[in-house]
Amino acid sequence: MLKLSGGSLQTSLSLSFMIMSVVVLIVSAVGIYFGVQDIWQKRSEKSTLQLFEQLQYSVDVMRHDADKVSKLFLIDPDIQEYLETISDSSNSPGEHVNLTNRVMDRISIVLKNYEYISSIYLFTDGGTVVGVSDQASTFIVDAEDKHWFYTFGLYSQAQESYPRLIWKGATKAKDFQSEAFQTGDESSNLLSAMRGVKAVSRMTQAGTLVVNIKQQALAATYNKLAGEPGSEIFIYDAEGTIISDTDGTRLGQGVDAELLGVIDRPFGSFTNGDRQVIYYRLGETGWTVVKLVPISEFVKDIWQLRYTMIGILTVMLIAALTISYYWIRKITKPLWQLRKAMQEMERGNLGISLESDDDNELGMLARGFNRMSQSMIGLIEDNRKAEEQKAQLEIRMLQSQIQPHFLYNTLNTIKWMAIVIKADNISQSLTTLANLLKPIFNRTDLMWTFREEIHYIDNYIKLMNVRYGQGIQVEWSYPDSVADYRVLRFILQPIIENAIVHGMEAHNYTGTIRIAAEEHRDDIRLVLSDTGTGMTEQRLGQLKEILDGEQTNEQSSLNIGIGLQNVNKRLQLHFGSHYRLEIESEINRGTTVTLRFPKFGNGTKT
């Protein structure tokens, strides 16, 4: 049975598909779930901001009415007369009472016209307070040192802000009434608009007018916006103090610093803990309206959607698993056929073919198996023939071993003949030739020490001097530590032969070859230089092209370079392209060849 990670391929594919399907469906469901929640939150934000824009209009109307009322009072004849005569002791008490009653009448008329105005009070510099609320009238004398409005500093604030209208939230009706005139609605929450006033005949301010608006009237403009259970709406001023809210429980409290730090735009929304915060700045008033909506309200609305999605996901998962089972079974069928065919081949039944018309990867695999099955017969036959050829080569190698022994015996016989006739030069030459041939036939390893290479070259030079007349000199220069490093066998002979044949021919084969070995950090460098005729730049360039593989020896007009090219190839084949032969030459100055070897032997690489 085909196995994959401890189970059948079909089971593994089915499990993988099921896991991926579950993951994809769950991720999709979670994404849809939170996406719907986000959409509803944004929809709530959009609709709330639209309602806040309408609220801004109502607030602007209310503030405008308060401003208009205060300005009308400034020019009212009775109010002006009251401001001019309130501190005039020449008027009789009856005149003061009559004038005060006229002021109260004027205030009462305004209260009837504006239902959301709770009361209007006039505070004078002399400490006199006159006012009317929707419950009672107030008249206080000598209140400058004891009335809350004076002691709390609101009177001076209004004076300093003249002629602007300033607003103070979270005030109560009892703050303006005297104890003798309190009517039982003292806990009513107010929103106070204050403005300093002047008498026309005076240059200095004579008092402060206060228009108190019912906080409930302001709250009524946005109470219906709360909508969702648990939602809250409140308005705070530029100082962060709540001046209006839906139930009045937070009036006068400061807004959380955490919320103030996030509210930095004209409008917007964000999530704070388990609540959505929607805010809107009411124009140039300095006020900001905030709505707090519990996130649970959005979640509650999508519970039914969640159950529906779970049902849909369950049905889709069952359908996907059923379809995947039959589909994967169909896909893996060619693999089962391939497995059976391979079992037959293991039993020795070669040449089996699979039928497959598919153009996919499985079809390609089946056709590849068919080609492999058919080619194995040919490979077995080729292997049989190769073994026969190998046996024949071994026989030939055994036969060829007779030739070196025959050659050594023949050279030894000639040597003794030369000794008998006292031809010492012939005897020495034969000894040198035997020493030269011995490592060629007796050793098959690719490398030997640099010391052995030196010994071989010395024998080679002796034979060259026998051939060309003893005019060739070799000078060696190397540290003792280099002698035991391993180099390729016979690597220097082609270079020296090239130097003798091509470089010294014009000098009757006389000259000096200097061979220096240098030890570097990672390699050994052999530098061979001769005193031959050298070569022209053109010939040198052609030779370098041959060594670089850009031109073959047959394509050039040179008669040299074959030996050097073979040396270069041996270096690169054994050690890589980083190690190669380098050559420089000048006409009538000689030629220099540099070889680089990695360090082998002498306690380094092996």
Steps between C-alpha positions, in 0.01 A plus 500: 500500500623849417583687822521871571579629850383181668176449301375426152531773241124516455443538876774761530361702211147476643616612844706781349206617293268478800738698722551766234125519440428537871769766537380694194135480604574601861722788390233610253229475765703696753581758235135534403396511867733783590445663162126519561565630850730766358243593235230541763733706716580726206132522411423593861775761488371646174137521611598639840720769345212600272275536805774695678501745209128556564575534872752771418222698334281473812789602725583793274135616514494473878827688540390761248173556690692544826730749332205686346311520830804634681554767236132605508527548874799727452291748301170462689401842655391351833824302532707806413310714749544234767876484438531879517290553816564185706785668685334845508394568859291803395220273374235404747451133601170501323665602174757221542229244562302621203804487271596154630150372428521632144830314451344180633208548265736532204676178608168318539399593146822350364453179701154456352640531148787255554390185680852358527623809690464419870590837651667835442695689767662840510791541743618860563823644630322611815410144596135521396354193331173503312370205305208286399480123453215288374412439868564827689651845496813599689616831642810511723680798646862508622580159343850592384675330793275199543338400169664205322513681167724769645719282722557229241646755257247465220403864535857617441544253210200647321632851566842413356348336191283802414336528251522128418247252628660225710348166599512301822360150528392280791337785692182454707195714570588532869829663405306812398205503742509633853407262778183697566378458143597135427204319349588130505651477151840609628663180369406584140810489280576808296727624228586865568581768241659813655583843361623821658262799458545878501271793552499725195595804709794323668838395368542214746305177526206513733425130535472154348200344330450123537270300271446147637397230254346175619751217463206266437401709199848457353506130585160455338653594163723190503336251740343313210845460344604258775289231336690188606453374858795594715604789274596835648521849352656802664638841404815646650646850467846622404625437854398132486208542741173320424226763463219275378419130496202272453418437868685784676717268711831614353446876496800693623732201475812503288533283189746211527849615404533187286207609285618861477839379377342316206240759400721720285290555185172680423316166493567128494475178697722246671472198727570548869489172690157349450345819360493682170561873546347737241575871537414824319613856571210743493635770272672797667329450836792313654257224595534136397221243501600139572303178462609179675358182346567155658667264251269231633213671319668434165592145599144432609373596157729253325439197725238371258740557212760294684265204542404522135865507397579196718224306327620604156861414587398155624311422180784633285757296692305175462450567129868587455616181675265282295606653171868497596487128589383396153713759324820404683423133441480570127822703505700237689383207286797533255736492799352172617544359150860620500560334838373166371716527187809570711425193713493293181836643395643409843404141424703519177218562253664766283342687210169573678306800362223715649204636305450873555353767275519778760692814409575593860797415721366152579475426129858619453605279792333195342662565163835549671455166677426334165819644351699390804350151486590460133845652538593273791518205262745692282698614804536146624626394157741795487627413847563143392700621200694745718597220736624298206706796374638555850615139514669540161676819617630321808645230277666767283643671807652172615647456155637858498683440827738276307621799294658708784689193628621428150606866459688503833676173418599630157635830642690310767659274235605803289638668812726204579613486137601868530686428822684212335620726220560776757249742342427681825286773344270241347482312828410815695243600240332162521497520881340843482242377249414205723457730799278721286281211384477325834236727663300502178448123502532409867266763655138579420420765764418851373721697739839481665721731702670804355831333592414206271403741223841668534674162472299416190579837334870462576501168311304659218752789470787253489342328199431837332865596544605167349277580207586869455859527620517575875402865462185498712523605866229475768509709818272401788385735776259381769471480879536159662139510621375491140684182405250274675187658355326289237464613137366341183747251352695610190337848514826689431638284214274643221589857605875428504478319167320800350770735637780286348347423162345843427697738719860379460504384141634835380781478760614151398307356790698678766349697785382494858167396645430631849238319707388665824242373749317743729279408795197720553216485752271265307709377209841429346622698198757368255665762279699377196699758303744446215757708314364403161388715208152566644213583268321795347190653657288358219623144556465544876140620457415201281650263757297660780183460293580131461552465876175689570309277260408790271697344211605145425855411410385395153343843439825686573816515296716406802696180511528519879250490778379139497715401798418822686131455425509146642672626816234770540219246454653262756516779758140603446363146484666400827477821704236720335501804272666712771827312439648551155812568299606861443759604243688821421768554233704771331689468176873433562434512877368151565177349628358458851237240591322494839310204643283499814428190712290462811698378799498120520709290733756627753238497777234693306239367255507143380 
